[in-house]
C-alpha cells in the first residue's frame, strides 16, 4: 500500500507519503552515513538558503492495521512554506 497526499495550509504545501513496508532504521535518520538521506538533507539546506521558501522533512516509522494485523511502514512529510 502506498498513500500520497498533497494539501496546502496557510501558504505551506504539505506532501505526505505513507507506505506499509518494513519501515526505516530510525538510527539512519539522524546519522550522516546514509548517502541518500544525506543528499536529501543537503538539498533541503540549499533550498532553505533562499529567502522565499522554507522546507522541512520528517521521516518516521508507523504502525498500520491491515485486516486486524499490525504492519510497520514509513511516513515521510515534506513541508514547503512560501511567501
Buried (B, 14 or more C-beta within 10 A) or exposed (E): EEEEEEEEEEEBBBBBBBBBEEBBEEEBBEEEEBEEBEEBBEEBEEEEEEEEBBBEBEBBBEEBEEEEEEBBBBBBBBBBBEE
